[in-house]
């Protein structure tokens, strides 16, 4: 198990470019299974979860060629449908939550799929009901084999229908869309997730010959087609990494420029950081975060304490709440961080408390942060990364801390952040991987 040694207290200076979006990459790579023609995808991040998915695709028989540092071509013209029944496939899927999005494409094109309960971050209950109920409504049958702990999905034919999703699940919506594009007739999905990455998936599928309308709304209409063709697609910058870099600049009182952020697709993220008092400027498609030694948390109009909460798009993504909680520890003022969507994502705050942060964990979903206003640095500590987003939050805390910190289990960070220590060291951080 690898670790980071972080020498805290160093300012950052310079420019940094966000990687391609992890969450979009997992969706669009799975979508290449929907056609036997070549699909080229650009700006793929070199991170553990994505690399594991690419390897899984290759093991299934998908031809994968690397055309550049971040560009791959996928051609699923000779898939071995016996492999998804193997123990090797099922073992790999249990370690990769994104593998669940292979169900929709496999059922749509081949009429069957097998999946175990997928893995990923241990951040509380992450149910699959939306995936299964949506694909079931299209005509698939699900059976659970208790002895192997797997779901078997079969469909003689998928037919379009109207459905109202019980939650606006991003991966659930993606799975249903990918199943519906090859179903007979019209599918109408209400309460669909509409994050930029879902929009990107829909645009890529339309480029392959699908007929999806209502993109960027929560009401999608899909006219099924018989086959899809190849296409070329470019992945958006990762909004979570953009937010992480904003947090790093604020916590270390540094001036940095975040390049090519696709500002129009960041939604409420810049506004949310401004609510914590952080100044940031849009310069063309870049974000400039100036050096700032004090930032004042806003209060609501009636003077009550500010609440930062996650919500389905266009609300604030839950993936950034861990970062915003850390940033608040050095703000002037208090804020309630309300993590509504996952019940275990705030459990890393005990490590911040050990570093000297003033945080009251109210319950699994809520924490009150009383900021130090940079009058007192956090102290370096010894900690373990429980998940991707807590891992990067702890890294940000360590970069701002007085002294040296050690973070174990950094494979969790590697799952979502590409060569993170090299890129941060390039702008002034002192991080060593051991």
VOGU-3710 file (C-alpha; in Angstrom, 3 decimals, decimal comma):
1> xxxxxxxxxx> 0,000/0,000/0,000  1,530/3,332/-1,102  1,625/6,533/0,928  2,185/10,253/0,428  4,612/12,240/2,577  3,508/15,877/2,459  5,619/18,778/3,680  3,043/21,402/4,529  3,129/25,179/4,385  4,418/25,669/0,833
11> xxxxxxxxxx> 2,709/28,147/-1,483  1,625/27,179/-4,980  2,310/29,328/-8,025  1,668/28,842/-11,710  -0,745/27,123/-14,082  -2,359/23,704/-13,873  -4,591/21,904/-16,386  -7,437/19,677/-15,171  -7,564/16,105/-16,443  -10,437/14,654/-18,416
21> xxxxxxxxxx> -13,555/13,955/-16,372  -13,473/10,574/-14,655  -17,269/10,217/-14,423  -17,780/11,010/-18,100  -14,954/8,696/-19,159  -16,517/5,690/-17,419  -19,852/6,315/-19,173  -18,617/6,922/-22,707  -16,120/4,042/-22,623  -18,948/1,659/-21,693
31> xxxxxxxxxx> -21,023/3,128/-24,538  -18,481/1,924/-27,129  -19,925/-1,591/-26,628  -23,115/-0,427/-28,392  -21,530/-0,583/-31,868  -19,203/-2,857/-33,807  -17,565/0,181/-35,428  -14,535/2,093/-34,129  -15,128/4,841/-31,550  -12,296/7,272/-30,756
41> xxxxxxxxxx> -12,344/9,088/-27,410  -10,007/11,972/-26,567  -8,948/13,471/-23,214  -9,236/10,176/-21,308  -7,670/10,572/-17,836  -4,835/8,228/-16,865  -6,345/7,113/-13,545  -6,856/3,782/-11,860  -10,637/3,420/-12,272  -10,521/4,302/-15,972
51> xxxxxxxxxx> -7,486/2,100/-16,668  -9,182/-0,815/-14,901  -12,294/-0,352/-17,051  -10,214/-0,244/-20,235  -8,478/-3,481/-19,200  -11,859/-5,065/-18,478  -13,048/-4,089/-21,964  -9,935/-5,635/-23,503  -10,510/-8,835/-21,527  -14,031/-8,939/-23,021
61> xxxxxxxxxx> -12,561/-8,852/-26,512  -12,876/-5,135/-27,300  -9,996/-4,001/-29,513  -8,329/-1,023/-27,817  -5,566/1,051/-29,393  -3,819/4,030/-27,825  -3,425/6,811/-30,377  -1,827/9,411/-28,100  -1,237/10,349/-24,470  -4,976/10,617/-23,783
71> xxxxxxxxxx> -6,644/9,279/-26,941  -7,941/5,741/-27,415  -9,914/3,921/-30,109  -12,333/1,156/-29,098  -13,901/-1,397/-31,438  -16,309/-3,959/-29,996  -16,732/-6,104/-33,107  -15,741/-9,424/-31,540  -16,879/-9,522/-27,913  -16,507/-12,808/-26,043
81> xxxxxxxxxx> -19,869/-13,079/-24,257  -18,613/-16,070/-22,257  -16,086/-13,891/-20,445  -18,710/-11,868/-18,490  -19,787/-15,182/-16,932  -16,277/-15,903/-15,634  -15,085/-15,484/-12,068  -12,281/-13,232/-13,336  -14,790/-10,767/-14,814  -16,950/-10,792/-11,710
91> xxxxxxxxxx> -13,963/-10,267/-9,401  -12,798/-7,257/-11,405  -16,301/-5,781/-11,471  -16,592/-5,934/-7,674  -13,607/-3,563/-7,471  -14,921/-1,097/-10,057  -18,271/0,598/-9,570  -18,246/1,980/-13,117  -18,549/-1,567/-14,458  -22,287/-1,468/-13,649
101> xxxxxxxxxx> -22,701/0,750/-16,734  -21,829/-2,194/-18,976  -25,226/-3,743/-18,193  -27,251/-1,369/-20,392  -25,022/-1,678/-23,493  -24,640/-5,474/-23,194  -28,378/-6,087/-22,751  -29,233/-3,676/-25,578  -26,856/-5,241/-28,078  -26,553/-8,880/-26,973
111> xxxxxxxxxx> -29,685/-9,458/-24,919  -27,898/-10,472/-21,735  -25,501/-9,331/-19,031  -24,145/-10,484/-15,688  -22,973/-8,221/-12,884  -22,017/-8,609/-9,248  -22,754/-5,992/-6,643  -20,192/-3,380/-7,770  -17,443/-1,888/-5,664  -15,997/1,619/-5,443
121> xxxxxxxxxx> -15,963/4,089/-2,569  -17,221/2,959/0,830  -19,404/6,014/1,377  -22,647/4,428/2,486  -25,577/2,814/0,727  -25,442/3,154/-3,058  -28,401/1,228/-4,356  -28,897/-0,119/-7,863  -32,692/0,041/-7,941  -32,817/2,862/-10,482
131> xxxxxxxxxx> -30,562/0,951/-12,909  -32,495/-2,289/-12,610  -36,040/-0,883/-12,534  -35,371/1,282/-15,600  -33,852/-1,508/-17,698  -36,536/-3,899/-16,444  -39,223/-1,470/-17,644  -37,693/-1,765/-21,122  -38,302/-5,526/-21,069  -35,318/-7,121/-19,338
141> xxxxxxxxxx> -35,604/-9,766/-16,625  -33,364/-9,702/-13,559  -32,515/-12,757/-11,477  -30,281/-12,776/-8,400  -28,083/-15,834/-7,761  -27,464/-15,785/-4,043  -24,780/-18,472/-4,113  -22,510/-16,430/-6,427  -23,798/-13,012/-5,403  -24,539/-12,012/-9,000
151> xxxxxxxxxx> -27,386/-10,550/-11,038  -28,290/-12,203/-14,338  -30,085/-9,998/-16,826  -31,780/-11,307/-19,976  -33,958/-9,679/-22,617  -35,352/-11,225/-25,781  -36,321/-7,754/-26,925  -36,236/-4,251/-25,445  -39,195/-1,951/-26,093  -39,443/1,742/-25,401
161> xxxxxxxxxx> -41,752/2,981/-22,654  -42,457/5,937/-20,391  -40,776/5,889/-16,981  -40,416/8,145/-13,965  -37,145/7,513/-12,156  -37,409/7,312/-8,378  -34,125/9,220/-8,081  -32,054/11,258/-10,538  -29,198/8,760/-10,451  -26,370/9,732/-12,818
171> xxxxxxxxxx> -25,087/6,207/-13,481  -28,646/4,857/-13,436  -29,721/7,388/-16,055  -26,652/6,600/-18,173  -27,369/2,864/-18,035  -31,019/3,314/-19,028  -30,114/5,682/-21,885  -27,622/3,179/-23,284  -30,211/0,405/-23,130  -32,957/2,557/-24,663
181> xxxxxxxxxx> -31,042/3,770/-27,734  -31,322/0,291/-29,309  -34,814/-0,506/-27,964  -37,828/-0,606/-30,284  -40,018/2,482/-30,226  -39,928/5,569/-28,031  -38,580/5,819/-24,482  -39,425/8,813/-22,314  -37,376/9,239/-19,116  -38,675/11,725/-16,560
191> xxxxxxxxxx> -36,556/12,823/-13,589  -33,459/11,890/-15,565  -30,098/13,116/-14,294  -28,904/15,993/-16,473  -25,280/16,569/-15,367  -22,894/17,782/-18,106  -21,467/14,257/-18,301  -24,912/12,816/-19,081  -25,278/15,543/-21,701  -21,928/14,511/-23,161
201> xxxxxxxxxx> -22,971/10,849/-23,273  -26,167/11,795/-25,125  -24,276/13,943/-27,638  -21,795/11,150/-28,285  -24,627/8,642/-28,797  -26,362/11,056/-31,181  -23,083/11,301/-33,064  -23,250/7,506/-33,352  -26,747/7,679/-34,850  -28,979/7,641/-31,767
211> xxxxxxxxxx> -32,028/9,909/-31,576  -32,056/11,573/-28,146  -33,842/14,860/-27,493  -34,290/16,918/-24,347  -30,547/16,924/-23,641  -29,638/19,125/-20,609  -33,135/18,700/-19,150  -34,582/16,083/-16,813  -37,019/14,892/-19,513  -35,309/12,786/-22,164
221> xxxxxxxxxx> -36,993/11,316/-25,235  -35,216/8,507/-27,061  -36,340/7,106/-30,405  -34,809/3,651/-30,689  -32,631/2,774/-33,686  -31,488/-0,610/-35,006  -27,744/0,012/-35,021  -25,180/2,630/-34,074  -22,021/3,630/-35,911  -18,585/4,865/-34,883
231> xxxxxxxxxx> -17,715/8,417/-33,893  -15,063/10,652/-32,312  -15,699/12,225/-28,907  -13,775/14,563/-26,574  -14,264/14,319/-22,795  -14,855/17,476/-20,738  -12,383/18,669/-18,092  -13,052/17,174/-14,657  -15,143/19,644/-12,637  -14,189/17,876/-9,392
241> xxxxxxxxxx> -10,516/18,433/-10,089  -11,199/22,090/-10,920  -12,932/22,491/-7,554  -10,084/20,656/-5,807  -7,538/23,088/-7,259  -9,621/26,070/-6,127  -9,607/24,578/-2,632  -5,840/24,054/-2,686  -5,222/27,673/-3,668  -7,489/28,955/-0,884
251> xxxxxxxxxx> -6,029/26,717/1,839  -2,399/27,534/0,964  -3,094/31,257/0,303  -1,661/30,807/-3,193  -2,246/32,320/-6,603  -2,823/29,776/-9,358  -4,424/29,687/-12,789  -6,560/26,680/-13,683  -6,511/26,336/-17,463  -9,247/25,244/-19,877
261> xxxxxxxxxx> -11,940/24,479/-17,304  -15,014/24,530/-19,604  -16,476/27,234/-17,363  -19,985/26,973/-18,794  -20,156/23,368/-17,559  -19,098/24,115/-13,963  -22,613/25,144/-12,958  -22,903/26,312/-9,349  -19,349/25,313/-8,352  -17,694/28,770/-8,677
271> xxxxxxxxxx> -20,633/30,409/-6,870  -20,394/27,862/-4,036  -16,722/28,653/-3,417  -17,531/32,365/-3,501  -20,060/31,720/-0,719  -17,099/30,615/1,386  -15,462/33,968/0,620  -12,995/32,741/-1,988  -12,247/35,147/-4,796  -11,918/33,671/-8,244
281> xxxxxxxxxx> -12,003/35,260/-11,659  -13,008/33,868/-15,032  -10,489/34,760/-17,726  -11,712/33,374/-21,042  -11,971/29,644/-20,237  -9,524/29,794/-17,323  -10,061/30,411/-13,610  -7,595/32,639/-11,757  -7,547/32,237/-7,970  -5,626/35,173/-6,417
291> xxxxxxxxxx> -3,504/34,926/-3,277  -5,890/35,439/-0,387  -4,965/35,345/3,311  -8,523/35,781/4,583  -11,883/34,704/3,229  -15,184/35,476/4,903  -18,023/32,953/4,799  -21,260/34,584/3,718  -24,439/34,325/5,743  -27,965/34,071/4,391
301> xxxxxxxxxx> -29,984/37,257/3,851  -31,695/36,875/7,235  -28,297/36,552/8,954  -28,547/32,816/9,635  -25,566/30,494/9,275  -24,591/29,530/5,721  -25,451/25,988/4,644  -23,590/24,271/1,808  -25,501/21,184/0,652  -25,308/18,787/-2,263
311> xxxxxxxxxx> -28,165/18,248/-4,700  -28,793/16,702/-8,126  -27,616/18,878/-11,023  -27,824/21,834/-11,364  -27,243/21,686/-7,606  -23,806/21,212/-6,078  -22,139/17,870/-6,766  -21,615/15,755/-3,612  -18,098/14,966/-4,823  -16,921/18,453/-3,810
321> xxxxxxxxxx> -18,389/18,678/-0,312  -15,320/17,061/1,271  -13,094/19,696/-0,361  -15,380/22,550/0,669  -15,461/21,283/4,246  -11,654/21,400/4,418  -11,577/24,878/2,849  -14,030/26,111/5,497  -11,607/25,158/8,295  -9,466/28,204/7,429
331> xxxxxxxxxx> -12,317/30,593/6,577  -13,574/33,423/8,769  -16,971/32,345/10,060  -19,012/29,183/10,384  -20,824/26,971/7,900  -23,026/23,889/8,011  -21,927/21,240/5,501  -24,914/19,016/4,681  -24,084/15,826/2,770  -27,562/14,630/1,827
341> xxxxxxxxxx> -26,824/11,909/-0,703  -24,349/9,615/1,118  -24,328/8,784/4,796  -20,636/7,933/5,317  -18,783/10,634/3,400  -18,240/12,897/6,418  -16,623/10,284/8,623  -13,133/11,488/7,639  -13,592/14,685/9,689  -12,137/13,019/12,783
351> xxxxxxxxxx> -8,774/13,157/11,002  -9,214/16,909/10,456  -10,153/17,360/14,118  -6,920/15,576/15,061  -5,087/18,149/12,903  -6,671/20,972/14,891  -9,773/21,796/12,859  -12,869/22,997/14,712  -15,639/20,751/13,459  -18,759/19,407/15,107
361> xxxxxxxxxx> -20,022/16,236/13,442  -23,755/16,454/14,082  -24,699/13,142/12,467  -23,612/11,085/9,417  -24,928/13,804/7,084  -24,102/17,130/8,756  -21,028/18,871/10,124  -20,601/22,422/11,462  -17,204/23,964/10,677  -15,875/26,930/12,662
371> xxxxxxxxxx> -13,098/28,501/10,604  -9,655/29,484/11,971  -9,408/32,494/9,584  -5,783/31,435/8,922  -4,845/32,532/12,465  -3,846/28,968/13,305  -2,526/26,372/10,861  -3,661/22,789/10,927  -1,012/20,437/12,299  0,551/17,678/10,213
381> xxxxxxxxxx> -0,778/14,221/10,938  -0,809/10,532/10,076  -3,978/9,458/8,277  -5,539/7,012/5,829  -7,620/7,861/2,772  -11,065/6,170/3,019  -12,299/7,186/-0,459  -11,320/9,294/-3,467  -12,854/12,606/-2,382  -11,904/12,352/1,291
391> xxxxxxxxxx> -8,402/11,468/0,092  -7,983/14,658/-1,923  -9,522/16,680/0,933  -6,948/15,250/3,355  -4,194/16,006/0,848  -5,347/19,642/0,689  -5,387/19,824/4,484  -1,857/18,371/4,659  -0,544/20,844/2,062  -1,697/23,722/4,263
401> xxxxxxxxxx> -0,620/22,174/7,570  2,311/23,033/9,811  4,756/20,146/9,620  4,868/16,874/7,741  1,893/14,601/7,133  1,590/11,042/5,902  -1,469/9,770/3,992  -1,803/6,011/3,548  -3,958/4,066/1,065  -3,371/6,672/-1,644
411> xxxxxxxxxx> -4,531/4,145/-4,235  -7,937/5,640/-3,419  -6,685/9,041/-4,621  -5,109/7,423/-7,699  -8,540/6,109/-8,654  -9,650/9,654/-9,448  -6,617/11,938/-9,822  -3,972/11,586/-12,520  -0,300/11,843/-11,457  -1,486/14,225/-8,764
421> xxxxxxxxxx> 1,773/14,585/-6,819  3,813/15,282/-9,976  1,408/17,937/-11,183  1,172/19,652/-7,786  4,929/19,504/-7,214  5,250/21,285/-10,537  3,556/24,358/-9,035  5,272/24,346/-5,671  3,915/21,510/-3,511  6,223/19,109/-1,629
431> xxxx> 4,687/15,651/-1,960  6,640/12,385/-2,047  5,162/9,001/-2,940  6,588/6,007/-1,074
//
